[in-house]
């Protein structure tokens, strides 16, 4: 057996042992989401396909799998899904403008040697590809935050039926504030974990701090983290308002 297979088996045993039926669904959802991403990348090779449109459809499918398949169809998953779609829609306009103005599309100087043997005439718009990358890196954090807010808000409304919409909204904001710091730290350290070898390479090449900060690969990743952080922060009031509205209306 390969190392990947052993890790998958250990992950399955732990998820089923701790999460039960929902843990098994979460494990299956990993492969379903991977299939959606793989299909999206394959379809992007077609020049007639718009990468932004494909990415939006992929985000919708990923949200459905991560919410409805794992936690089934209920008030908390519905409000989390609506909050995710609305937040992503608001963030899309900002990402498209930022990607075009920052000119982060394409490959960096450090990657020229690795791709030198390949043709660069791939026939796709790398500005849209760059925007798609930011959206894909953001959607997971937004889904995680929306369900983390809507689920405890549902419990608050269940155990306190007389709570007002304003008080429930304030509770959602308070929950979101506690999650915001850890979510942004997760995004930040995920970058340094994934690009630690590149940062060590920068040091071996005697890059100054200014050269590292202004390098394309570093600045693009910082833009990714910043966009994801904006999406996470924006999702807090959106999720709190939608969840409070639906819970009080349902009552």
C-alpha positions in Angstrom: 0.0 0.0 0.0 1.1 3.5 -0.7 1.4 6.2 1.9 -1.5 8.1 0.4 -3.8 5.1 0.8 -2.7 4.5 4.4 -3.4 8.1 5.2 -6.8 7.9 3.6 -7.7 4.8 5.6 -6.5 6.4 8.8 -8.6 9.5 8.0 -11.6 7.5 7.2 -11.4 5.5 10.5 -11.0 8.7 12.5 -13.8 10.5 10.8 -16.2 7.6 11.1 -15.2 6.8 14.7 -15.5 10.4 15.8 -18.2 11.8 13.5 -20.2 8.7 12.9 -22.5 8.9 9.9 -21.8 12.6 9.3 -18.0 11.8 9.4 -18.5 9.2 6.7 -20.4 11.7 4.6 -17.6 14.3 5.1 -15.1 11.8 3.9 -17.1 11.1 0.7 -17.6 14.8 0.2 -13.8 15.3 0.0 -13.8 13.1 -3.2 -16.9 14.7 -4.6 -15.4 18.2 -4.2 -12.2 17.0 -5.8 -14.2 15.6 -8.7 -15.9 19.0 -9.2 -12.6 20.8 -9.1 -11.0 18.4 -11.6 -13.9 18.7 -14.0 -13.8 22.5 -13.7 -10.1 22.5 -14.6 -10.6 20.2 -17.5 -13.4 22.4 -18.9 -11.3 25.5 -18.5 -9.0 24.1 -21.3 -11.8 24.8 -23.7 -11.3 28.4 -25.0 -15.0 28.8 -25.5 -15.7 28.4 -21.8 -15.6 31.3 -19.5 -13.4 30.4 -16.4 -15.4 32.8 -14.2 -18.7 31.2 -15.0 -17.3 27.7 -14.6 -15.8 28.7 -11.2 -19.1 30.1 -10.0 -21.0 26.9 -11.0 -18.2 24.9 -9.3 -18.6 27.0 -6.1 -22.4 26.3 -6.1 -21.8 22.6 -6.4 -19.1 22.6 -3.8 -21.4 24.5 -1.4 -24.2 22.1 -2.0 -21.9 19.1 -1.3 -20.3 20.7 1.7 -23.6 21.8 3.3 -26.5 19.7 2.1 -24.8 16.4 1.5 -23.0 16.4 4.9 -25.5 18.2 7.1 -28.6 17.5 5.1 -31.3 20.0 4.2 -32.3 22.2 7.1 -32.6 25.8 8.2 -29.0 26.2 9.1 -27.6 24.7 5.9 -30.0 26.7 3.8 -29.1 30.0 5.4 -25.4 29.1 5.2 -25.8 28.3 1.5 -27.5 31.6 0.8 -24.9 33.5 2.8 -22.1 31.8 0.9 -23.6 32.6 -2.5 -24.4 36.2 -1.6 -20.9 36.8 -0.1 -19.2 35.3 -3.1 -21.2 37.4 -5.4 -20.3 40.6 -3.6 -16.6 39.5 -3.5 -16.5 38.6 -7.2 -16.6 42.2 -8.4 -13.8 43.2 -6.1 -11.7 40.2 -7.2 -12.2 40.9 -10.9 -11.1 44.5 -10.5 -8.2 43.6 -8.2 -6.9 40.8 -10.5 -6.8 43.1 -13.6 -5.2 46.1 -11.8 -2.6 44.1 -9.8 -1.5 42.1 -12.9 -0.9 39.0 -10.9 -1.9 36.6 -13.7 0.5 34.2 -15.4 3.7 32.8 -14.0 6.5 34.4 -12.0 10.2 34.7 -12.8 11.0 31.9 -10.3 8.8 29.5 -12.4 10.3 30.2 -15.8 12.8 27.4 -15.6 10.1 24.8 -14.7 7.8 25.7 -17.5 10.5 26.5 -20.1 9.9 23.2 -21.9 6.2 23.9 -22.4 4.4 26.1 -24.8 2.9 29.2 -23.3 0.2 29.6 -26.0 -2.5 27.8 -24.1 -5.4 29.9 -25.5 -7.0 30.9 -22.1 -7.3 34.3 -20.4 -5.0 34.2 -17.5 -6.6 37.3 -15.9 -9.8 35.2 -15.5 -7.8 32.2 -14.4 -6.2 34.3 -11.7 -9.6 35.5 -10.6 -10.9 31.9 -10.6 -7.9 30.9 -8.4 -8.8 33.6 -5.8 -12.5 32.6 -5.8 -11.6 28.9 -5.3 -9.2 29.6 -2.5 -11.9 31.8 -0.8 -15.0 29.6 -1.1 -13.8 27.0 1.4 -13.2 29.6 4.2 -16.6 31.2 3.5 -18.5 27.9 3.7 -16.7 27.0 6.9 -17.5 30.4 8.5 -21.2 30.5 7.4 -22.1 27.1 8.8 -20.1 27.9 12.0 -22.3 31.0 12.6 -25.7 29.7 11.4 -25.5 26.4 13.5 -25.0 28.1 16.9 -27.5 30.8 16.0 -30.1 28.0 15.4 -29.3 26.5 18.8 -29.7 29.9 20.5 -33.1 30.5 18.8 -34.1 26.9 19.8 -33.3 27.3 23.5 -34.5 30.9 23.7 -37.7 31.1 21.6 -38.5 34.6 22.8 -35.3 36.2 21.5 -35.8 39.1 19.1 -34.3 39.4 15.6 -32.0 42.2 16.7 -30.7 40.2 19.7 -30.2 37.1 17.5 -28.3 39.2 14.9 -26.1 40.6 17.7 -25.4 37.0 18.9 -24.3 36.0 15.3 -22.0 39.0 15.1 -20.4 38.1 18.5 -19.9 34.5 17.3 -18.4 35.7 14.1 -15.9 38.0 15.9 -14.6 35.0 17.8 -14.2 33.0 14.5 -12.7 35.9 12.5 -9.3 35.9 14.1 -8.7 32.2 13.9 -10.0 32.0 10.2 -7.6 34.7 9.0 -4.7 33.1 10.9 -5.5 29.8 9.2 -5.3 31.4 5.8 -2.1 33.2 6.7 -0.3 30.2 8.0 -1.5 28.0 5.2 0.4 30.3 2.8 3.6 30.1 4.8 3.2 26.3 5.2 2.7 25.8 1.4 5.5 28.3 0.4 8.1 27.7 3.0 10.4 26.0 0.5 10.1 29.0 -1.8 10.9 31.5 1.1 14.0 29.4 1.9 14.9 29.6 -1.8 14.5 33.4 -1.7 17.0 33.4 1.2 19.5 31.3 -0.6 19.3 33.6 -3.6 20.1 36.5 -1.3 16.8 38.3 -2.0 16.3 41.4 0.1 13.1 42.0 2.0 11.9 44.5 -0.6 12.6 42.0 -3.5 10.6 39.3 -1.6 7.6 41.5 -1.0 7.6 42.8 -4.6 8.1 39.4 -6.2 5.1 38.3 -8.2 4.6 34.9 -6.4 4.7 36.5 -3.0 2.4 39.5 -3.8 -0.1 37.2 -5.6 -0.4 35.0 -2.5 -0.8 38.0 -0.3 -3.6 39.2 -2.5 -5.2 35.7 -2.2 -5.0 35.8 1.6 -6.4 39.4 1.6 -9.3 38.5 -0.6 -10.1 35.5 1.4 -9.9 37.6 4.6 -12.3 40.2 3.1 -14.7 37.4 2.1 -14.6 35.9 5.6 -15.2 39.3 7.3 -18.0 40.1 4.9 -19.7 36.8 5.5 -20.2 37.5 9.2 -22.8 40.2 8.9 -24.4 38.6 5.9 -24.8 35.2 7.6 -25.9 36.8 10.9 -28.7 38.8 9.2 -30.0 36.1 6.9 -30.0 33.5 9.7 -31.7 35.9 12.2 -34.3 36.8 9.6 -35.2 33.3 8.7 -35.2 31.9 12.2 -37.5 34.6 13.5 -39.7 34.4 10.5 -40.0 30.7 10.8 -41.0 31.0 14.5 
